[in-house]
Amino acid sequence: MKAIWNGQVVAESDRTVEMDGYRYFPRDAVRMDLLRPAPKTADDLD
């Protein structure tokens, strides 16, 4: 499975995990150099 954003592959793996309708990639399959931290929201505090 591939995760593509703005035409770039940001993650690729055959070892994704599905949980609650979302797909998760193993960290070593993610191009962290293409990502940046997101600000925390009130929803993150639950």
N, C-alpha and C positions, 0 to 999 in steps of 0.2 A: 504494500500500500504506500502511496505517496501523498504527502501534504504539499500543495503548491500554493504560493501566495505571490501575486504580482508577477507571474511567469517564472518564478524561481522555486526549485524544489527545496523546501526547508526541512523535510524529514522523509525518510524512506526506510521501510522495514517490513519483513514478513512476520515479525513478532509483536504486532500491535495487540492491545487488550481492549475489549469492549466492556464498559461499565456504565450503567444508567443511560444508555443511548449515545455515549461518547466513545470515541476511539482514542487511545493513548499510545504514544510511541515510547520505546525505551530511550532514555536520555542519550545514549551513545549513538542513536540514529538521527538525532536532531542537530541541525546546523545552528548551533548557539550563536555563531558569529553574525547570523542574519536576524537575530531577535534582540529585543530590548525590554527591560523591565517595565511592567505596567504599574501605574499607581494603585495603591490599596483603595478599596471601596468599603462602605458599611457592610455590604454583603459578605465580605471576607472575614468579618468578625464573628459570624454565627458559629 
